[in-house]
């Protein structure tokens, strides 16, 4: 098991009351495991108090990237919220804190046993 932070990077953005988080997996060998485990449901389950609206995941296979669109997640949006993180930039760090189970090193394509 590893923290997603160790194998990926993320960027967050916002539009109104919607936040989006793009997660980029650094090593293509980890892509399948991350895709299987980092789902919209997994994100919603991990942070139910933060992500109250629909969570949609878009997968971009050739970039080893996924983008999550988090509706109703910014307490009204930047200009309507007293939230200290009105843009939701810290959400990317919350996602990267999730635990992912990776196959054994010997099971990864291209790795020596």
Backbone as a ProteinNet text record, in pm:
[ID]
protein_1_A
[PRIMARY]
XXXXXXXXXXXXXXXXXXXXXXXXXXXXXXXXXXXXXXXXXXXXXXXXXXXXXXXXXXXXXXXXXXXXXXXXXXXXXXXXXXXXXXXXXXXXXXXXXXXXXXXXXXXXXXXXX
[TERTIARY]
84.4	0	88.8	42.5	118.1	21.6	69.3	-9.3	-3.7	-115	-122.3	-18.1	13	113	247.4	280.3	409.9	418.5	303.6	305.2	233.2	178.7	99.8	115.1	67.7	60.8	-80.5	-120.5	-256.6	-260.3	-360.9	-386.7	-535.8	-570.9	-711.6	-748.3	-872.8	-925.5	-1070.7	-1132.4	-1270.7	-1343.9	-1474.5	-1563.9	-1695.1	-1722.7	-1843.7	-1836.3	-1936.4	-1942.6	-1891.5	-1822	-1770	-1618.1	-1561.7	-1416.6	-1380.8	-1260.6	-1212.8	-1070.7	-1040.9	-908.4	-857	-743.4	-678.7	-567.3	-566	-464	-383.4	-251.9	-160.5	-71.9	-78.7	3.5	138.2	245.3	380	428.9	407.7	458.5	342.8	346.8	238	210.4	309.1	290	188.6	166.6	71.9	-68.2	-81.3	-205.7	-327.2	-317.3	-432.3	-478.5	-385.6	-421.9	-490	-439.4	-500.9	-640.7	-655.5	-787.3	-889.3	-846	-937.3	-982.6	-894.2	-921.9	-964.9	-917.1	-950	-1071.4	-1187.1	-1312.6	-1387.1	-1491.9	-1575.9	-1636.2	-1679.7	-1736.4	-1632.5	-1509	-1402.4	-1376.8	-1376.7	-1354.3	-1468.9	-1590.2	-1707.9	-1710.3	-1673	-1670	-1561.7	-1447.4	-1336.1	-1366.6	-1440.3	-1465.7	-1613.6	-1703.9	-1847.1	-1892.9	-1827	-1868.1	-1824.1	-1721.9	-1671.2	-1738.3	-1755	-1806.4	-1952.3	-2039.3	-2181.7	-2260.7	-2215.2	-2286	-2232	-2276	-2227	-2076.2	-2013.1	-1870.6	-1861.2	-1799.6	-1786.1	-1638	-1600.2	-1460.6	-1450.7	-1353.1	-1320.5	-1180.1	-1164	-1034.8	-973.5	-845.7	-771.4	-653	-678.6	-582	-444.6	-439.8	-309.7	-222.1	-279.9	-202.3	-183.4	-239.3	-237.6	-291	-406.2	-466.8	-615.7	-669.2	-813.3	-851.2	-967.3	-1016.4	-1147.5	-1154.5	-1275.3	-1345	-1473.8	-1555.2	-1643.5	-1626.7	-1693.8	-1794.2	-1918.7	-2022.6	-2062.4	-2103.8	-2150.2	-2045.9	-1920	-1813.9	-1742.8	-1778.9	-1704.9	-1788.7	-1890.6	-1975.2	-2030.4	-2071	-2130.1	-2041.1	-1913	-1820.1	-1734	-1634.4	-1532.4	-1592.9	-1682.5	-1736.1	-1853.5	-1906.1	-2020.4	-1985.8	-1861.5	-1824.7	-1725	-1734.2	-1635.9	-1528.3	-1532.7	-1437.3	-1295.1	-1202.3	-1062.6	-999.9	-1048.4	-997.2	-1109.9	-1151.6	-1264.7	-1246.2	-1121.3	-1093.9	-1083.4	-1075.5	-1064.7	-928.8	-824.7	-690.3	-640.4	-682.1	-636.7	-698.3	-804.8	-867.6	-769.6	-678.7	-582.9	-493.5	-459.1	-377.1	-455.8	-585.7	-669.1	-676.7	-690	-694.8	-560.8	-451.7	-319.1	-287.4	-364.8	-344.5	-411.2	-489.8	-556.8	-456.5	-490	-404	-444.9	-345.7	-365.9	-286.1	-345.7	-275.4	-217.4	-87.1	-18.2	16.8	23	69	213.9	254.4	393.9	485.2	604	699.4	726.6	731.4	756.1	641.8	522.3	404.6	392.1	467.2	455.2	526.8	464.1	519.7	652.9	754.6	881.4	975.9	928	1016	1087.4	1209.1	1281.6	1226.2	1220.3	1168.3	1258.3
-118.2	0	124.3	225.1	349.9	467.4	578.2	700.2	748.4	791.8	837.6	946.3	1025	1131.5	1079.7	954.9	899.1	859.3	845.9	798.9	892.2	1002.4	1091.3	1236.5	1323.2	1465.6	1512.2	1626.9	1674.2	1825.8	1874.6	2018.4	2038.8	2150.3	2180.7	2314.5	2326.2	2449.9	2464.2	2576.8	2598.9	2681.4	2670.4	2754.1	2760.1	2875.9	2889.4	2800.6	2716.8	2626.1	2486.2	2475.7	2347	2349	2242.4	2226.5	2112.3	2118.1	2001.8	1972.3	1843.9	1797.4	1703.5	1736.2	1649.2	1573.7	1442.2	1356.4	1294.1	1311.9	1259.3	1152.7	1030.9	921	926.6	929.9	948	827.1	707.2	585.1	510.3	492.2	421.5	282.1	220.6	87.9	90.9	207.3	219.9	260.9	295.9	352.6	262.5	135.1	44.7	33.4	21.8	10.2	136.4	252.4	378.4	391	356.2	362.9	274.2	157.1	64.5	115.7	185.6	221.4	365.9	457.2	598.1	632.3	600	620.8	739.4	781.8	888.7	844.5	719.1	667.6	664.3	627.5	623.9	763.7	861.8	1000.2	1049.5	1020.9	1062.2	992.8	867	791.5	844.6	881.4	929.8	1064.1	1150.9	1286.4	1324.6	1254.3	1279.6	1418.1	1476.2	1608.5	1720.4	1696.5	1799.6	1796	1675.9	1660.8	1617.7	1715.5	1687.3	1667.7	1726.2	1713.4	1597.3	1587.7	1481.7	1490.5	1375.2	1364.6	1283.7	1342.9	1277	1262.7	1144.4	1119.5	1105.3	1175.6	1164	1107.2	999.3	932.5	968.6	1005.8	1040.3	942.8	826	715.6	751.3	816.2	840	938.6	1013	1103	1046.9	928.4	868.6	968.9	1023.2	1131	1104.1	1153.3	1155.3	1289.4	1336.8	1465.2	1440.9	1489.8	1478.3	1613.6	1613.8	1734.4	1717.9	1810.2	1803.3	1917.1	1886.3	1988.8	2018	2141	2185.5	2157.4	2184	2150.3	2271.9	2392.8	2511.4	2604.7	2548	2624	2751.4	2741.2	2854.6	2917.4	2893.8	2951.8	3058.6	3101.9	3193.7	3322.1	3383.9	3513.3	3499.6	3379.1	3358.4	3284.7	3247.3	3162.8	3233.1	3202	3248.6	3142.3	3036.7	2927.5	2981.8	2937.2	2982.2	2938.3	2828.8	2778.2	2784.4	2903.9	2923.6	2864.5	2852.1	2795	2642.6	2582.9	2437.7	2382.7	2464.9	2418.5	2306.1	2305.8	2201.3	2065.6	2061.5	1934.2	1841.1	1897.3	1811.3	1737.8	1802.5	1737	1629	1650.9	1548.2	1423.7	1442.8	1328.6	1254.7	1327.8	1264.9	1194.7	1219.2	1152.9	1015.3	980	850.2	737.5	620.3	502.3	418.3	377.3	292.5	163.8	51.9	-75.9	-104	-118.3	-146.8	-294	-349.9	-488.7	-499.1	-618.1	-639.4	-594	-548.1	-496.8	-597.6	-724.5	-828.4	-845.7	-798.7	-810.5	-695.4	-587.2	-470.7	-497.3	-458.6	-477	-402.4	-467.2	-401.3	-405	-447.5	-453.4	-588.7	-587	-712	-781.1	-913.8	-985.4	-972
0	0	0	-67.2	-74.3	-78.2	-31.7	-41.6	-186.9	-237.8	-376.2	-403.1	-302	-313	-364.9	-328.9	-367.3	-514.2	-580.8	-719.2	-816.7	-764.4	-850.7	-807	-891.7	-859.3	-892.3	-839	-863	-870.7	-941.4	-952.9	-931.5	-869.6	-844.1	-907.1	-943.9	-998.7	-957.3	-992	-951.8	-1054.8	-1050.8	-1130.5	-1053	-996.8	-916.4	-793.3	-774.5	-659.9	-695.5	-807.4	-853.9	-850.4	-794.7	-791.7	-885.9	-941.2	-1017.1	-973.9	-974.4	-934.1	-1042.2	-1099	-1196.8	-1126.3	-1141.7	-1082.1	-1195.3	-1190.2	-1291.9	-1228.2	-1278.7	-1228.2	-1298.9	-1220	-1277.1	-1356.6	-1303.1	-1365.5	-1431.4	-1562.2	-1630.7	-1573.1	-1510.6	-1451.7	-1337.2	-1278.6	-1167	-1212.5	-1339.2	-1390.5	-1367.1	-1399.9	-1386.9	-1242	-1149.7	-1007.8	-958.3	-999.4	-958.6	-1018.4	-1146.4	-1211.5	-1140.6	-1101.2	-1033.8	-897.1	-828	-689	-667.4	-748.4	-729.9	-816.6	-764.2	-836.1	-774.8	-841.6	-786.8	-653.6	-644.9	-519.3	-408.1	-442.1	-340.4	-285.5	-372.7	-330.3	-242	-283.2	-206.7	-69.7	-64.6	60.5	154.7	98.7	181.1	246.6	177.6	228.1	211.8	279.4	259.4	304.9	402.6	451.7	356.7	276.9	185.2	49.1	-4.1	-139.3	-131.6	-116.9	-94.5	-222.5	-331.5	-458.9	-539.3	-663.1	-751.5	-773.9	-780.2	-812.1	-941.1	-1042.7	-1172.8	-1205	-1251.9	-1289.4	-1440.3	-1497.3	-1640	-1650.6	-1725.2	-1738.9	-1873.6	-1870.5	-1991.8	-1997.8	-2055	-2051.7	-2106.5	-2222.9	-2286.2	-2208.5	-2115.3	-2028.6	-1888	-1862.3	-1728.8	-1627.5	-1662.1	-1584.6	-1566.5	-1456.3	-1437	-1378	-1416.1	-1367	-1293.3	-1171.1	-1091.1	-1088.1	-1117.5	-1108.9	-985.2	-889.7	-760.2	-750.2	-775.4	-771	-626.4	-602.3	-470	-361.1	-392.2	-297	-237.9	-280.6	-235.3	-146.6	-83.5	8.9	-54.2	-178.6	-247.9	-352.8	-346.4	-443.1	-379.6	-451.2	-398.8	-343.5	-416.3	-371.7	-274.6	-256.6	-167.4	-38.9	-18.8	94.1	186	313.7	411.1	434.1	356.6	365.2	344.3	426.9	413.2	281.1	225.7	98.7	-4.4	-38.6	-127.7	-265.5	-311.1	-442.7	-438.9	-319.5	-307.8	-344.1	-336.6	-374.5	-283.6	-158.4	-66.6	-98.4	-177.7	-211.5	-282.6	-362.4	-432.3	-332.4	-222.2	-120.1	-47.4	-27.4	35.1	-52.4	-181.4	-272.9	-271.1	-274.5	-275.1	-143.3	-39.8	89	95.2	-5.4	-6.8	-28.9	24	14.7	-106.2	-183.9	-301.4	-280.5	-314.8	-309.2	-447.4	-451.7	-578.1	-585.3	-706	-719.2	-672.7	-639.4	-600.8	-712.3	-676.3	-773.8	-884.4	-851.3	-950.8	-1047.8	-1009.6	-1094.7	-1192.4	-1171.4	-1259.3	-1390.6	-1498.4	-1630.9	-1643.9	-1693	-1716.3	-1597.4	-1480	-1362.8	-1358.8	-1310.9	-1290.2	-1166.5	-1165.8	-1048.7	-928.3
[MASK]
+++++++++++++++++++++++++++++++++++++++++++++++++++++++++++++++++++++++++++++++++++++++++++++++++++++++++++++++++

